[in-house]
């Protein structure tokens, strides 16, 4: 590789300068930023775990959609048959089936013709222009007509309901004053919402989940209500109940006098005479006319005000209401009136939504966490830089500058793209700092090796960069594969970690092969040295001749035994699954005064009868975490548990974090996590198989399984919670371990060409010893960064960092004592594809020679 051309050098520095400009707004106060014209204004978007806020996932209940659709179709069938003068009886529906009997069996065909439009296919929209048949119709000679709601039709209605809900929820959040809420569809039946800022979670959940369907109905006086309850109400009426205890039944007409579509405005107020909370409703022209006519006819009688199927008020009509305004008075607090007014202004949801996941984080907790992690990150980065400068002198300074610019580029990419920086994302950056030096170490060690072989310094640089290229790309692509798959299959914090991991790998490749090269080329041009600079102290490893493979049988047997023990412990004891995979709730609290009284909390929660509850200290003596294990009763039971705990403890404790995962979400997360791990492993192993011989891929599989099993054993033995963040840690360990293994395999592959007659155990030992300095230095720098996170990063990230620290250690170990012996076990032979892969090294060598 030659000196980089002047234009390439200018391009590299322009990229660096642009990154600094894009990242700079994050370091400037708002006032200074506004006074600088032309300066980019976009800042990092912080995740909810850093700035506080709520993430709520809502689900359209299929059963509700079926019930609503069934009622609509039953009413439509009745209207169409009456319009066609076809007599019928027994029109009813159950589930997705509808039945009726014709008065004249001979009119079956006429009935089918009248109902034929209901069976016509409906276009679902989109690019595919797919059509859906919502209803099938059958008739029999005895006059029975049956209609069935199709599954695909219900699927279509569920998707339509979720799509319509997105618009309504957006209006509600805008009316609430939420800044930059993020609303997105999640599959066909879910809507995921992120609301940054401090809001009352219970208020949010009410506003987001309630249908808000309001109507004024006239009372049906044609029969006593109890007779309708005991028997069959009139076709045009239904029995509804109040929210009282015990509930009161009312027989009301189905056709409303006014409903949501008639309301143009709703304002909460206080009634001047009674002092009670009311809502002043303003109606459109048609609604005003209907209300005037209905109240004129019902003077002296009562109306029923129905909200989401429950009668909330029965006002007495004293005179006709003709002004186009009406006052809704019910038992409401001022806050409740304000929330209901908001729902009425924003419009009703097509169906009430069920909350299946909630993650609410107080702003104070986020600021505490980011403060701890920034301190840990700065300390870890400082240790890494001191370590690099101590071992490489001037080259270490260059590597440290490259790492600093690497972090700036990650911040710039996040700022420009609007991708959120999360708590695990910061951990990903800290981890990138530890791993980024790996590329520099590989290059530096290759340069040193070429110098030792007698090449002039200029040539040594060219050959060093060329020969390190394949190993660096192979090693980083394996980790990038895991990051990309996590990005697509992960959720929440896992995706935040994957974002910074993937960006960090790309920026690391840029800084290692371009920025580092540019800075070293400047040194070469100006100083024109003939020797490597003083201060490089990695020569202590040059004489290493450890016989790693001599003890392979003993070490391999020990690691195999430990892996088996891990599996047995996992089968016997199980693993402490977090709520992400088992469902349930986690509530983190901080005592308002003094320390948290765990015994008192346990006693108070036991009286609530909310099932299995775990209370443990968390961080400082003031902090405590309550975990409510999954209960029977579905999604609503989980929300009820949190509501009861809030009501019991919020007088003495600040609620800092709430996470609720319902059964349906936990099942999906388990599936997604399992799929993510398997797909990541498969993709990585296919890549290695393509790049190397099958024995290398087999060795990578065995080494990876070893690391995964021992890490799972760590979770079993320590009892640490296994959650989505653990999946991120596990996959990163896999990527790091494979990174290490690929570097060793790359050198083995190269030596297969150079020393075709050397015994395989000796060749493997030689290759490991040749890369030993890189293995030790990379492992040490990464572990320094992770140790800083473990000790100083705070409780929120500590378990993640500990697992990563353990994983890096066993990953480094397995790349030597597991990956190597497997090649001997599977009798890796000289030649075959070893010659093919060696050609890549030859091409790199020729490319370097061609630059001379």
Residue pairs with C-beta under 8 A, 6 or more apart in sequence:
1 461
1 462
1 465
1 466
1 517
1 847
1 848
1 851
2 462
2 851
3 521
3 524
3 525
4 12
4 514
4 517
4 518
4 521
8 514
9 518
9 521
12 514
12 515
12 518
13 518
15 510
16 405
16 408
16 409
16 515
18 412
19 405
19 408
19 409
19 412
20 408
20 412
21 39
21 40
22 40
22 42
22 412
22 415
22 416
23 408
23 409
23 411
23 412
23 415
24 39
24 40
25 33
25 39
25 40
25 41
25 42
25 43
25 415
26 43
26 44
26 411
26 415
28 36
33 39
33 41
40 415
40 416
42 415
42 416
42 418
43 415
44 411
44 414
44 415
44 421
45 414
45 418
45 419
45 420
45 421
46 196
46 366
46 370
46 420
46 421
47 420
47 421
47 422
47 423
47 425
47 493
47 496
48 54
48 55
48 194
48 196
48 359
48 361
48 366
48 422
49 361
49 366
49 369
49 422
49 423
49 493
49 796
50 366
50 367
50 369
50 370
50 421
50 422
50 423
50 426
51 196
51 197
51 363
51 366
52 196
52 197
52 198
52 361
52 362
52 363
52 364
52 365
52 366
53 194
53 195
53 196
53 197
53 198
53 199
53 360
53 361
53 363
54 193
54 194
54 195
54 199
54 201
54 204
54 358
54 359
54 360
54 361
55 192
55 193
55 194
55 195
55 357
55 358
55 359
55 360
55 492
56 192
56 193
56 195
56 204
56 205
56 208
56 355
56 357
56 358
56 359
57 186
57 190
57 191
57 192
57 193
57 355
57 356
57 357
57 358
57 665
58 165
58 169
58 190
58 191
58 192
58 193
58 208
58 209
58 353
58 354
58 355
58 356
59 189
59 190
59 191
59 353
59 354
59 355
59 356
59 635
59 664
60 158
60 161
60 162
60 165
60 189
60 190
60 191
60 351
60 353
60 354
61 351
61 352
61 353
61 354
62 154
62 158
62 189
64 351
64 352
65 154
65 157
65 158
65 161
65 351
66 95
66 96
66 149
66 154
68 350
68 351
69 149
69 153
69 154
69 157
70 93
70 95
70 96
70 98
70 149
71 93
73 93
73 98
73 118
73 135
73 147
73 149
74 91
74 92
74 93
74 98
76 118
77 91
77 98
77 100
77 115
77 118
77 147
78 88
78 91
78 235
80 114
80 115
80 117
80 118
81 88
81 100
81 111
81 114
81 115
83 114
84 110
84 111
84 114
86 102
86 103
86 104
86 107
86 110
86 111
86 114
87 102
87 103
87 104
88 100
88 101
88 102
88 103
88 111
88 145
89 100
89 101
89 103
90 99
90 100
90 101
91 98
91 99
91 100
92 98
92 99
92 100
93 99
96 148
96 149
96 150
96 151
96 154
97 146
97 147
97 148
97 149
98 146
98 147
98 148
98 149
99 144
99 145
99 146
99 147
100 144
100 145
101 143
101 144
101 145
102 108
102 111
102 143
102 144
102 145
103 143
104 143
105 141
105 142
105 143
107 143
108 139
108 140
108 141
108 143
108 145
109 139
111 139
111 145
112 137
112 139
112 145
115 137
115 145
115 147
116 137
118 134
118 135
118 137
118 147
119 133
119 134
119 135
119 136
119 137
120 133
121 131
121 132
121 133
122 131
122 132
122 133
122 134
122 153
122 156
123 129
123 130
123 131
124 130
124 131
124 132
124 156
124 159
132 150
132 152
132 153
132 155
132 156
133 150
133 152
133 153
134 149
134 150
134 152
134 153
134 156
134 157
135 147
135 148
135 149
135 150
135 153
136 147
136 148
136 150
137 145
137 146
137 147
138 145
138 146
138 147
139 145
139 146
140 146
155 188
158 188
158 189
159 188
159 189
160 350
161 350
161 351
162 185
162 188
162 189
162 190
162 191
163 185
164 349
164 350
165 191
165 349
165 350
165 351
165 353
166 183
166 184
166 185
166 191
168 346
168 347
168 348
168 349
168 350
169 183
169 191
169 193
169 208
169 349
170 181
170 183
171 345
171 346
171 347
172 207
172 208
172 342
172 343
172 346
173 181
173 183
173 193
173 195
173 207
174 181
174 346
175 342
175 345
175 346
176 199
176 207
176 342
178 195
178 196
178 197
178 199
179 196
179 197
180 196
181 193
181 194
181 195
181 196
182 193
182 194
183 191
183 192
183 193
184 191
184 192
185 191
185 192
186 192
190 356
191 353
193 208
195 204
197 363
198 362
198 363
201 358
201 360
201 658
202 643
202 646
203 335
203 339
205 355
205 358
205 639
206 339
207 339
207 342
207 343
208 353
208 355
209 352
209 353
209 354
209 355
210 308
210 343
210 349
210 352
211 308
211 348
211 349
211 350
211 351
211 352
211 353
212 260
212 307
212 308
212 340
212 343
212 344
212 346
212 347
212 348
212 349
213 259
213 260
213 306
213 307
213 308
213 309
213 348
213 349
214 259
214 260
214 263
214 305
214 306
214 307
214 328
214 344
214 348
215 256
215 257
215 258
215 259
215 260
215 305
215 306
216 256
216 257
216 258
216 259
216 291
216 294
216 303
216 304
216 305
216 306
216 326
217 240
217 252
217 253
217 254
217 256
217 257
217 303
217 304
217 305
217 306
218 252
218 253
218 257
218 294
218 298
218 301
218 303
218 304
219 250
219 251
219 252
219 253
219 298
219 301
219 302
219 303
219 304
219 314
220 228
220 233
220 234
220 236
220 237
220 251
220 252
220 253
221 301
222 234
222 237
223 233
223 234
223 251
225 239
225 249
225 250
225 251
226 249
228 234
228 237
228 239
228 249
228 251
229 239
229 249
233 239
233 251
236 253
236 254
236 255
237 251
237 252
237 253
237 254
238 251
238 252
238 254
239 249
239 250
239 251
239 252
240 249
240 250
240 252
240 304
240 306
240 309
240 310
240 311
241 247
241 248
241 249
241 250
241 310
241 311
242 248
242 250
242 310
242 311
242 312
243 310
243 311
243 312
248 311
250 304
250 311
250 314
252 304
252 306
252 311
256 306
257 290
257 291
257 294
257 303
258 283
258 287
258 290
258 291
258 326
260 344
260 347
260 348
261 287
262 283
262 284
262 286
262 287
262 288
262 290
262 291
263 281
263 282
263 283
263 284
263 287
263 344
263 345
264 282
264 283
264 284
265 281
265 282
265 345
266 279
266 280
266 281
266 282
266 340
266 341
266 342
266 344
266 345
267 279
267 280
267 341
268 277
268 278
268 279
268 334
268 337
268 338
268 340
268 341
269 277
269 278
269 279
269 280
269 337
270 276
270 277
270 278
270 334
271 277
271 278
271 327
271 329
274 329
276 329
276 332
277 332
277 333
277 334
277 336
277 337
278 327
278 328
278 329
278 332
278 337
279 327
279 328
279 332
279 337
279 340
279 341
279 344
280 325
280 326
280 327
280 328
281 325
281 326
281 327
281 328
281 344
282 324
282 325
283 291
283 324
283 325
283 326
285 324
287 324
288 322
288 323
288 324
291 321
291 326
292 320
292 321
292 322
294 303
295 303
295 317
295 319
295 320
295 321
296 320
298 317
299 317
299 318
299 319
299 320
300 316
300 317
300 318
301 316
301 317
302 314
302 315
302 316
302 317
303 314
303 315
303 317
304 311
304 313
304 314
305 311
305 312
305 313
305 314
305 315
305 328
305 330
306 312
307 340
308 352
312 330
312 331
313 328
313 329
313 330
315 329
332 340
354 635
354 636
354 662
355 635
355 639
355 660
355 662
356 635
356 661
356 662
356 664
356 665
357 660
357 661
357 662
357 665
358 639
358 642
358 658
358 659
358 660
359 492
359 657
359 658
359 659
359 660
360 655
360 657
360 658
360 659
361 656
361 657
362 654
362 655
362 656
362 657
364 654
364 656
365 588
365 656
365 657
365 796
366 423
368 794
369 423
369 794
369 796
369 797
370 423
370 426
372 792
372 793
372 794
372 796
372 797
373 423
373 426
373 427
373 430
373 789
373 793
373 794
373 796
373 797
374 426
375 792
376 430
376 788
376 789
376 791
376 792
376 793
376 794
376 797
377 426
377 429
377 430
377 433
377 785
377 788
377 789
379 788
379 792
380 430
380 433
380 434
380 784
380 785
380 786
380 787
380 788
380 789
381 403
381 407
381 430
381 433
381 785
383 784
383 785
383 788
384 400
384 403
384 433
384 434
384 437
384 781
384 784
384 785
385 396
385 400
385 403
387 777
387 780
387 781
387 784
388 396
388 399
388 400
388 437
388 440
388 781
389 396
389 397
389 400
389 535
390 396
390 537
391 536
391 537
391 538
391 777
392 399
392 444
392 535
392 536
392 537
392 538
393 533
393 534
393 535
393 536
393 537
394 523
394 533
394 535
395 440
395 444
395 520
395 533
395 535
395 536
396 535
398 440
398 516
398 519
398 520
398 523
399 437
399 440
399 441
399 444
399 516
401 519
402 436
402 440
402 511
402 512
402 515
402 516
402 519
403 433
403 436
403 437
403 511
405 511
405 515
406 432
406 433
406 436
406 504
406 507
406 508
406 511
407 429
407 432
407 433
409 507
409 510
409 511
410 429
410 432
410 500
410 503
410 504
410 507
413 419
413 503
413 507
414 420
414 421
414 499
414 500
414 503
419 499
420 496
420 499
421 496
421 500
422 493
422 496
422 497
423 493
423 496
423 796
423 797
424 493
424 494
424 496
424 497
424 725
424 728
424 797
424 800
425 496
425 497
425 499
425 500
426 500
426 797
427 497
427 789
427 793
427 797
427 800
427 801
428 496
428 497
428 498
428 499
428 500
428 501
428 504
429 500
429 504
430 785
430 786
430 788
430 789
431 501
431 504
431 732
431 782
431 785
431 786
431 804
432 500
432 501
432 504
432 505
432 508
433 785
434 781
434 782
434 783
434 784
434 785
434 786
435 479
435 504
435 508
435 736
435 739
435 778
435 782
436 504
436 508
436 511
436 512
437 777
437 778
437 781
438 472
438 475
438 739
438 774
438 778
438 781
438 782
439 468
439 472
439 476
439 508
439 509
439 511
439 512
439 513
439 516
440 512
440 516
441 773
441 774
441 777
441 778
442 468
442 471
442 472
442 743
442 774
443 464
443 465
443 468
443 472
443 512
443 516
444 464
444 536
444 538
445 538
445 771
445 773
445 774
446 463
446 464
446 465
446 467
446 468
447 460
447 461
447 463
447 464
447 465
447 532
448 464
448 532
448 536
448 538
448 539
449 464
449 770
450 459
450 460
450 463
450 464
450 467
451 457
451 460
451 531
451 532
452 542
455 463
456 530
457 524
457 529
457 530
457 531
457 532
458 524
459 848
459 852
461 520
461 524
462 848
462 851
462 852
463 845
463 848
465 513
465 517
465 848
466 844
466 845
466 847
466 848
467 841
467 844
467 845
467 848
469 513
469 844
470 746
470 840
470 841
470 844
471 742
471 743
471 746
471 747
472 509
472 512
472 513
473 509
474 688
474 691
474 742
474 746
475 738
475 739
475 740
475 742
475 743
475 746
476 505
476 508
476 509
476 739
477 687
478 684
478 687
478 688
478 735
478 738
478 739
478 742
479 501
479 505
479 732
479 735
479 736
479 738
479 739
480 502
480 505
480 506
480 735
481 680
481 683
481 684
481 687
481 735
482 501
482 680
482 684
482 731
482 732
482 734
482 735
483 498
483 501
483 502
483 505
483 735
484 498
484 502
485 676
485 679
485 680
485 683
485 731
486 494
486 495
486 497
486 498
486 501
486 676
486 680
486 727
486 728
486 731
487 495
487 498
487 499
487 502
489 672
489 673
489 675
489 676
489 679
490 497
490 498
490 672
490 673
490 676
490 724
490 727
490 728
491 669
491 672
491 724
492 724
493 724
493 725
493 728
494 724
494 725
494 727
494 728
497 725
497 728
497 732
498 728
501 732
523 529
538 773
538 777
541 769
541 772
541 773
541 776
542 773
544 769
544 772
545 765
545 769
546 765
546 768
546 769
546 772
547 765
548 764
548 765
548 768
548 816
548 817
548 820
549 761
549 762
549 764
549 765
549 820
549 821
549 824
550 761
550 765
552 761
552 817
552 820
552 821
552 824
553 821
555 817
555 821
556 817
556 818
556 821
559 706
559 710
559 814
559 817
559 818
562 710
562 713
563 705
563 706
563 709
563 710
563 713
565 713
566 709
566 710
566 712
566 713
566 716
567 709
569 713
569 716
569 717
570 712
570 713
570 716
573 716
574 716
575 712
575 715
575 716
575 722
576 715
576 719
576 720
576 721
576 722
577 721
577 722
577 723
578 586
578 721
578 722
578 723
578 724
578 726
579 585
579 586
579 627
579 630
579 659
579 660
579 661
579 666
579 723
580 661
580 666
580 669
580 673
580 723
580 724
581 666
581 669
581 670
581 673
581 722
581 723
582 629
582 630
582 666
583 630
583 638
583 661
583 662
583 663
583 665
583 666
584 627
584 628
584 629
584 630
584 631
584 638
584 660
584 661
585 627
585 628
585 638
585 641
585 642
585 645
585 658
585 659
585 660
585 661
586 625
586 626
586 627
586 628
586 657
586 658
586 659
587 625
587 626
587 627
587 628
587 642
587 645
587 646
587 655
587 657
587 658
587 659
588 618
588 623
588 624
588 625
588 626
588 655
588 656
588 657
588 658
589 596
589 623
589 624
589 625
589 626
589 649
589 653
589 654
589 655
589 656
590 596
590 622
590 623
590 624
590 653
590 654
590 656
591 597
591 622
591 623
591 624
591 652
591 653
592 652
592 653
592 654
593 652
594 622
595 621
595 622
596 617
596 621
596 622
596 623
596 624
596 653
598 615
598 616
598 617
598 624
601 615
601 624
601 626
601 649
602 613
602 615
604 648
604 649
605 613
605 615
605 626
605 645
605 648
605 649
606 613
608 644
608 645
608 648
610 628
610 631
610 640
610 641
610 644
610 645
611 628
611 629
611 631
611 641
612 628
612 629
613 626
613 627
613 628
613 629
614 626
614 627
614 629
615 624
615 625
615 626
615 627
616 624
616 625
616 627
617 623
617 624
617 625
618 624
618 625
618 795
619 794
619 795
623 656
623 795
624 653
626 645
626 649
628 638
628 641
628 642
628 645
630 638
630 663
630 666
631 637
631 638
631 641
633 640
634 662
634 663
635 662
635 663
635 664
638 660
638 661
638 662
639 660
642 658
642 660
646 655
649 655
661 669
669 724
673 724
673 727
676 727
676 731
677 727
677 730
677 731
680 731
680 734
681 704
681 734
684 700
684 704
684 734
684 735
684 738
685 697
685 700
685 701
685 704
688 696
688 697
688 700
688 738
688 742
688 745
689 696
689 697
691 837
692 745
692 749
692 833
692 837
693 828
693 832
693 833
693 834
693 837
695 822
695 823
695 826
695 827
695 828
696 745
696 749
696 823
696 828
698 822
698 826
699 741
699 745
699 818
699 819
699 820
699 822
699 823
699 826
700 738
700 741
700 742
700 745
700 819
702 818
702 819
702 822
703 737
703 738
703 741
703 814
703 815
703 818
703 819
703 822
704 734
704 737
704 738
706 810
706 814
706 818
707 733
707 734
707 737
707 807
707 810
707 811
707 814
708 730
708 733
708 734
710 810
711 729
711 730
711 733
711 803
711 806
711 807
711 810
714 720
714 803
714 806
715 722
715 726
715 803
720 726
720 799
720 802
720 803
721 799
725 799
725 800
726 799
726 800
726 803
728 800
729 800
729 803
729 804
729 807
730 803
730 807
732 804
732 807
733 803
733 804
733 807
733 808
733 810
733 811
736 782
736 807
736 808
736 811
737 807
737 810
737 811
737 812
737 814
737 815
740 775
740 778
740 779
740 811
740 812
740 815
741 814
741 815
741 819
743 771
743 774
743 775
743 815
744 767
744 768
744 771
744 775
744 815
744 816
744 819
744 820
745 819
747 767
747 768
747 770
747 771
748 763
748 764
748 767
748 823
749 834
749 837
749 838
749 841
750 767
750 838
750 841
751 758
751 763
751 766
751 767
752 763
752 828
752 830
752 834
752 838
753 834
753 835
753 838
753 841
753 842
755 763
755 766
756 830
756 831
757 830
758 766
760 823
760 824
760 828
761 824
764 820
764 823
764 824
768 775
768 816
768 820
775 812
775 815
775 816
779 808
779 809
779 812
782 808
783 805
783 808
783 809
786 801
786 804
786 805
786 808
787 801
787 805
789 797
789 798
789 800
789 801
789 804
790 798
790 801
790 802
790 805
793 801
828 834
